[in-house]
Amino acid sequence: MNASTHAVTNQPEPLVGHDVFAADHALTEGVARHLPEGLRDSVREELSGLGRAAGSAQAQEWGVQADRNPPRLLTHDRYGHRIDEVEFHPAWHRLLAKGVGAGLTAAWTREHGHLRRAAGFLVWTQVEAGHGCPLSMTHAAVPALRTDPALAAAWEPKLTSLVYDQGLRPVAQKAGALFGMGMTEKQGGSDVRANTTRAEALAEEGTYALTGHKWFCSAPMSDAFLVLAQAPGGLTCFLVPRVLEDGTRNPFAIQRLKDKLGNRSNASGEVEFAGTWARRVGEEGRGVRTIIEMVSATRLDCVTGSAALMRQAVVQAVHHTSYRSAFGGVLIEKPLMRNVLADLAVESEAATTLALRLAAAYDAAYGEGDERERAFLRLALPVAKYWVTKRCTPLVAEALECLGGNGYVEESGMPRLLRESPLNSLWEGAGNVQALDVLRVLQREPAAFDAFLREVGRARGADHRLDAAIKALLTELADLSGIEARARRLVERMAVVLQGSLLVRFAPSYVEEAYCASRLGGDWGTSFGTLPHTLDLAAVVDRARPVH
Ligand SMILES: Cc1cc2nc3c(=O)[nH]c(=O)nc-3n(C[C@H](O)[C@H](O)[C@H](O)COP(=O)(O)OP(=O)(O)OC[C@H]3O[C@@H](n4cnc5c(N)ncnc54)[C@H](O)[C@@H]3O)c2cc1C
């Protein structure tokens, strides 16, 4: 290359060496808001450590390597024995070790553990989202296991350990363990009642042999899985370990790994059970009720994970446009680009603020036994899962465009974010399933709606557009005719009212104003970048900068 013909100008500096946590005002303020004063400094330090690691060139390289070198299925050893193992790139193991070490599976055993974990998850999965899947499932299995004290005693300390102990061995020999889940079958995913995997009781009380399959089983290298299967008493939840106590392998044939749109660092397998040993968790016939605790915790991670993707997309867009000039000026200062960035930043802040509110509700509900917060979660969680995950793909696509042609190129990292972005809306119940869940709660659990209204009502009187939106929501709910076909619209309304009420109370006035004028006030187009021009858009963008 000849320097005289090829001077590189007008390209951004690499964004490395920053603190992903400390620069994120919506996140730092949200964490402080939900913590008692005495914990704030130590948690800020803990998350800043993780934030600096996430901003390092080393971690970013791990993220790229893990994504570029997808896992490989090893069905047999050299002698022809089935082993059903998955080989990962070393970068995957480093990412997981860091995540486990940072307590991202340890929420249940730490003070304000859910809030700290959600913030950590939001920071660390910005590096690479795929390894968030085993972190999520391991964390989420704990409440389901707690329904059986003996199982919890054996497994919980390993799941909540800060040690990533790779490799298949009996759980007693491991310093840390990972968990997955197997619900989805070929003939039915959302409708798990269609599951055909059979469970036949063995001589020892509570143990069964499973025969059947799972069409999706992510992180199949995990140490154990919560699995749904049909027992004589109906659909039941089981713990299926990969290795039995005596060190022999439990039959668990990984047929193949899925070739997926995104989430490529993570392995998602199709598995077969043939006389596979399983231990019942909870009662026969109560499988959904038992596993729902796990599903609920992973749904929160769908919200937090989407907030992480959105934040990373906004960070990249703001960073790029801060360095790039066109038509005689820096892009970030062009009024129309500023509008796009501000609109993206507001959406990202609303997602982060809601994710943290839900995590705090988890701490109150599960840590302190707060029934109101539990009721609030019952409704707010599917509302947020529906809306925040749905907003993710359009936001990431628009952020990609802010980088121009560079954004379409792998090296920018934006295509990876875009490929990942629809997934949180799909798994743990796709959009319609969440919307229908909201309807079910509205119709059957009045305490949940009361708790929801109490939460949004806390901001009543502070913004006339929010007040009007709450009124419109109540009007819509007064007539339930055709409600199933209207469910998405209803859930959207609930979500923006909830996000609006949080921003009105907690965000700076320019962010709150931008949210209410557009999402609640009706002065908004259908694409990002259509905020009213009279708002303080520069302040909104400035708040979203990755480095201050
Ligand atoms: C990468 C990846 C990893 C996964 N990992 C796992 C895993 O580890 N373990 C596991 O158990 N599963 C896993 N899944 C499966 C995932 O949870 C399911 O794909 C998801 O829940 C949807 O189920 P389904 O694919 O059977 O779709 P279906 O149930 O067939 O649904 C198809 C569509 O119909 C909609 N729909 C369903 N019912 C209704 C209704 N009554 N009214 C209107 N619309 C409706 C849904 O919202 C969806 O849009 C994974 C999926 C992916 C993509």
The ligand as an SDF file (V2000), in Angstrom:
LIG
                    3D

 53 58  0  0  0  0  0  0  0  0999 V2000
  -31.5770  -20.2990   19.1580 C   0  0  0  0  0  0  0  0  0  0  0  0
  -32.6750  -20.9730   19.9190 C   0  0  0  0  0  0  0  0  0  0  0  0
  -32.3690  -21.6690   21.0600 C   0  0  0  0  0  0  0  0  0  0  0  0
  -33.3630  -22.3280   21.7690 C   0  0  0  0  0  0  0  0  0  0  0  0
  -33.0330  -23.0330   22.8890 N   0  0  0  0  0  0  0  0  0  0  0  0
  -33.9860  -23.7190   23.5500 C   0  0  0  0  0  0  0  0  0  0  0  0
  -33.6630  -24.5090   24.6960 C   0  0  0  0  0  0  0  0  0  0  0  0
  -32.5200  -24.5550   25.1420 O   0  0  0  0  0  0  0  0  0  0  0  0
  -34.6570  -25.2200   25.2840 N   0  0  0  0  0  0  0  0  0  0  0  0
  -35.9370  -25.1830   24.8320 C   0  0  0  0  0  0  0  0  0  0  0  0
  -36.7850  -25.8350   25.4100 O   0  0  0  0  0  0  0  0  0  0  0  0
  -36.2910  -24.4400   23.7590 N   0  0  0  0  0  0  0  0  0  0  0  0
  -35.3410  -23.7120   23.1210 C   0  0  0  0  0  0  0  0  0  0  0  0
  -35.6790  -22.9520   22.0190 N   0  0  0  0  0  0  0  0  0  0  0  0
  -37.0280  -23.0240   21.5180 C   0  0  0  0  0  0  0  0  0  0  0  0
  -37.8390  -21.7640   21.7220 C   0  0  0  0  0  0  0  0  0  0  0  0
  -38.1050  -21.5440   23.0700 O   0  0  0  0  0  0  0  0  0  0  0  0
  -39.1120  -21.9510   20.8710 C   0  0  0  0  0  0  0  0  0  0  0  0
  -38.7050  -21.9550   19.5060 O   0  0  0  0  0  0  0  0  0  0  0  0
  -40.1290  -20.8670   21.1170 C   0  0  0  0  0  0  0  0  0  0  0  0
  -40.6320  -20.9460   22.4230 O   0  0  0  0  0  0  0  0  0  0  0  0
  -41.3000  -20.9530   20.1220 C   0  0  0  0  0  0  0  0  0  0  0  0
  -41.7960  -22.2490   20.0410 O   0  0  0  0  0  0  0  0  0  0  0  0
  -41.9460  -22.9650   18.6130 P   0  0  0  0  0  0  0  0  0  0  0  0
  -40.6460  -22.8060   17.8960 O   0  0  0  0  0  0  0  0  0  0  0  0
  -42.4290  -24.3400   18.8000 O   0  0  0  0  0  0  0  0  0  0  0  0
  -43.0050  -22.1170   17.8440 O   0  0  0  0  0  0  0  0  0  0  0  0
  -44.5870  -22.3120   17.8390 P   0  0  0  0  0  0  0  0  0  0  0  0
  -45.0550  -22.6820   19.1980 O   0  0  0  0  0  0  0  0  0  0  0  0
  -44.9440  -23.1870   16.7100 O   0  0  0  0  0  0  0  0  0  0  0  0
  -45.0380  -20.8330   17.5270 O   0  0  0  0  0  0  0  0  0  0  0  0
  -44.9160  -20.2560   16.2110 C   0  0  0  0  0  0  0  0  0  0  0  0
  -45.4900  -18.8730   16.2290 C   0  0  0  0  0  0  0  0  0  0  0  0
  -46.8510  -18.9250   16.6020 O   0  0  0  0  0  0  0  0  0  0  0  0
  -47.1250  -18.0330   17.6740 C   0  0  0  0  0  0  0  0  0  0  0  0
  -48.2000  -18.6120   18.4830 N   0  0  0  0  0  0  0  0  0  0  0  0
  -48.1510  -19.7050   19.2690 C   0  0  0  0  0  0  0  0  0  0  0  0
  -49.3340  -19.8990   19.8590 N   0  0  0  0  0  0  0  0  0  0  0  0
  -50.1600  -18.9100   19.4440 C   0  0  0  0  0  0  0  0  0  0  0  0
  -51.5290  -18.5750   19.6840 C   0  0  0  0  0  0  0  0  0  0  0  0
  -52.2640  -19.2770   20.5170 N   0  0  0  0  0  0  0  0  0  0  0  0
  -52.0390  -17.4730   19.0810 N   0  0  0  0  0  0  0  0  0  0  0  0
  -51.2920  -16.7270   18.2420 C   0  0  0  0  0  0  0  0  0  0  0  0
  -50.0050  -17.0050   17.9680 N   0  0  0  0  0  0  0  0  0  0  0  0
  -49.4390  -18.0860   18.5600 C   0  0  0  0  0  0  0  0  0  0  0  0
  -45.8230  -17.8570   18.4020 C   0  0  0  0  0  0  0  0  0  0  0  0
  -45.7670  -16.6010   19.0930 O   0  0  0  0  0  0  0  0  0  0  0  0
  -44.8290  -17.9340   17.2480 C   0  0  0  0  0  0  0  0  0  0  0  0
  -44.6620  -16.6600   16.6840 O   0  0  0  0  0  0  0  0  0  0  0  0
  -34.7000  -22.2700   21.3200 C   0  0  0  0  0  0  0  0  0  0  0  0
  -35.0030  -21.5450   20.1700 C   0  0  0  0  0  0  0  0  0  0  0  0
  -34.0160  -20.9030   19.4800 C   0  0  0  0  0  0  0  0  0  0  0  0
  -34.3650  -20.1380   18.2380 C   0  0  0  0  0  0  0  0  0  0  0  0
  1  2  1  0
  2  3  1  0
  2 52  2  0
  3  4  2  0
  4  5  1  0
  4 50  1  0
  5  6  2  0
  6  7  1  0
  6 13  1  0
  7  8  2  0
  7  9  1  0
  9 10  1  0
 10 11  2  0
 10 12  1  0
 12 13  2  0
 13 14  1  0
 14 15  1  0
 14 50  1  0
 15 16  1  0
 16 17  1  0
 16 18  1  0
 18 19  1  0
 18 20  1  0
 20 21  1  0
 20 22  1  0
 22 23  1  0
 23 24  1  0
 24 25  2  0
 24 26  1  0
 24 27  1  0
 27 28  1  0
 28 29  2  0
 28 30  1  0
 28 31  1  0
 31 32  1  0
 32 33  1  0
 33 34  1  0
 33 48  1  0
 34 35  1  0
 35 36  1  0
 35 46  1  0
 36 37  1  0
 36 45  1  0
 37 38  2  0
 38 39  1  0
 39 40  1  0
 39 45  2  0
 40 41  1  0
 40 42  2  0
 42 43  1  0
 43 44  2  0
 44 45  1  0
 46 47  1  0
 46 48  1  0
 48 49  1  0
 50 51  2  0
 51 52  1  0
 52 53  1  0
M  END
$$$$
